[in-house]
């Protein structure tokens, strides 16, 4: 029997996790920068530890030499969504990449048809080509898509499975199933008020963007040599503390007017009578 050099064996899986998580995070950043609703809340990735690989192989009856061919989740990526509806949006994004930079092998819907344990998640098993020193290697990876509530429940159940060696006591199983039902009810309720939650998020995102733009504008004036920049910054803080989006927008417009005026007449200190920012 050939001995697996585990550190070397796992390198392509580690690279695949790094690339996949990087791609989904980049997609998420782009959506947010464009002011669009992003179905991805955050992304996690992991490579199974050797002990976990051996334990699963033993439990599933996978021969030691068939781990690479038969174990589909050595590389794992977890995409967490805020709403149940976002799960299928993420799945659709992944399907669009099928045949482009990955190959979808199988999809498993444990949301519409949850496991008897109470587990809910959407799984997509893929093959991902990795460039290695020995050429291209097709790496198996599992992408799990779930809500924050589903993820919290699954994390707890996983820990209990580890503690009880996959033989969770019956009474505890009943309580887990009850918790899973409560968790799913929470997801359903959040979906019912989804539009209100998203509107709040849009306002918060717009406010954050405005603050970044204003701070950037003040920074440009500071580096350009405007003498009374401290007063302008103090006025910005006063407006910010009023927590009024329209006032922030007005301050930004006034700052742009001041910036244009300063460009035309550099190296001056503008009094309140000279500028619009008040």
N, C-alpha and C positions, 0 to 999 in steps of 0.2 A: 504494500500500500504506500503510495506516494504521500509524503508529509507536506501539508500545506504551509507555505511561508506566509503566515497571516498578515504580517505588516505589509508585505509586498502585494498580497492578494487584495487587500482592502483599498489600496491607493486609487484605482479607477472609480470605486464607489464614493470615496471622499471627494474626488474631483467632480463627479456627477452631481453630488449634493450641493457643492459650492456653486457650480454653474446654474443649476436649476433654481436654487433659492435666489441667486443673483438676478436671474431673468424675471422672476415673478416680482421681486422687489423693485426692479427697474420699471416694470409695467405699472406697478402701483404708484410710484413717484410720478411717472408721466401723466397718469390719469388725474392725480391731484393737482399737478401744476397747471393742467388745462382746465381746472375747475369742474371736472366731471365726477360723477359718483363712482367711486372705486369699490368694487365688490370685495376686495381683499383688505382685511383689517391688518393682518401681519402674517409673516411666513416663518416657519421653523424648519430645520433640517437636521437629520442625524444619520449616522451609520451604525448599524447594530454592533455591539461589542461581541468579541469572539465567544464569550460565555453564553450570550443570548442566542447566537447562531447555533452553537452546539446543543443548547437546551431545546430549541425549537426543532432542530433536525431529529433529535432523539424522540421528541413528543410526536412529531408528524411521520416518523418512520422514514426519513430521508437519509439515504446512504451518505456517508461521509464524503465520498468522491462526487456526489451529485448536487452538492450545495449550490454551486454556481448556476446550474441549469434549472433547478427546481425551487429555489427559494427566491421569491419575487420582491421581498421587502428588506433586503440587506441595506439598500439605500432608501431612505424615506424622506419625503417632503410633506409637510403639513401646512395647509393653507386655511387660515382662520377667517371666517366671515362674520359680519355683524347680524345679518338677517338670513333666514332660510332661503329666501328667493335668490340671494346672491350666490348660493352654492352652484346652481345650474348656470349662472352667468360665468362663473369661473370655469366650470366644466366645458362650456361652449368655447371659451378662449383656448383651452387646452386642445380641444378637437380641431380648432383652426390650425394648430401647429402640427397636427398629425401628417406625417409624410414630409414635413419641412425640416424640423430639427429633432423630431422624436417619432416613435411609432407606438400607437396605442394598441395594447394587446387585449385588454379586458376592462370593462367597467362594472363595478358592483355598487348597487344602490341599497345601502342599509338605512336610508331615511324613509323612503316610501315603504320599504319592507324591512323594518328593524329586526335585529337579532333578538332571540328569546331572552337574552340577558338584559336587554334594554339598550344595548349599544346602537348608536346611530352615527353614520358618517357616510360620505360618498368616496369610493375608492376608484382610482384610475391606475391600472398597471401599465407601465410603458417600457420600452427599450430605448435607451439613450446612447448614441454613439460618442465614444470618448477617444481622443487622440492620445496614445501612449507611446513610449519608446519602442514598443513592439508592434506598432501600427494601430489601426482602429479597432476598438473593442466595444461590443454592444453590451451595455450595462443595464440590468433590470433594476427598476425603481418603482416604488409605490407612492402615488400622490394621494393624500387624504385631504378631503375638503369638508369642513364642518363649522358650525357656529361656535361662539365662545362658550355657550352653555353646554353644548355637546362635548366640547373639548375638556371642560372642567370635569364632567362626569366620567369621561373615558380615562382621564389621568388618574382619578381616584380608583376606578375599577382595575386599572393596570397595576397599581401599587398593591391592591388587595390580592390580585391574582399571584403576584410575586410572593407576597407574604404567605399565602396558603397553598403555594405550589399548584395553582390552577384548580384547586378544590375548595372554593369559597363555601363556608357553611351555609346550609339551606336558609336559615333565618336571615342571615346577612344578604343573601341573594335576593330575597323578597324585598328587603329594604332598598337595595340597589335598584331593583325594577321600579319600585315606587318613586325613588328619586329621579330615575330616568323619565318617568311620565311627567313628573313635576317640571323637570328641565325642559321637556318638549312643549309643555303648556306655556312656559315662559317665552319660548321662541315664537309660538303662535300669537301670543299677546303682543310681543314686540313687532311682529309683522303687521298687526292690526293698526298700530300707531306709527308705522314706518315712515309715512310722509311727513308727519310732524317732527319726528326725530331727525330726518334728513334735512328738513328746512333749518332746524337749529344748527346742524352741522355746517350747512352752506353759509350761514351767517357767521359762524365762528371762523370758518376758513377764510371768508372775505375779510373779516376783521384782522386776522393774522397776516394776510397778504398786505393789507393797507399799512399795518404797523411796520412791516418789513420795508415797504416802499418809502414810507416817511423817514424811517431811520436811515435808509440809504441816501435819501435826498439831503438830510441834515448832514450826513457824513461827507457828502460831496462839497457842500458849502463850507464845512469846517476845513477840509483839506485845501480849499480854494483861497482861504485866508479871510473869510468874513469875521469881523471883530466881535460882534455881539451874538455869537452862536449859542452861548449859554442861555440867553433870554429866550431864544426861539425854542431850544430844547425844553426849557421850563414850561413854556406855553403848550408844547406838545403833551407833556405829562398831565397838565391840567385838563386838556381835552380828553386824553385817554382815560382819565379817572372818572369822567362823566359817563363812560360806557354807552356812547351814542354813536352808532355807525355813520349816520348822516353828518354829524359834526366832524368825525374823522375824515370823511370824504371831502368836506369843505376845507379842512385844514390842509389836506393834501393838495387841493386845487390852489389854495393861497400860497403854499410852499413852492409850487411850480411857477407861479407868477413872480415870486420873489427871486427864484433861481434864474428866470429869464432876465429880470431887471439887473441882477448882480453880474450876469455874464456881459451885459451891455456896459455896465459901469463897475469894473472890478476894484478890489482892495478898498471898499468903503464899509462903514458901519451904518446900517439903515435904522432910522428912528421909526417909531410906530406910524408916524405920518407919511413916511416914505414907502412903507411896505403894506401888504395886504394881510399878512399873518398877524392876527391879534389874539 
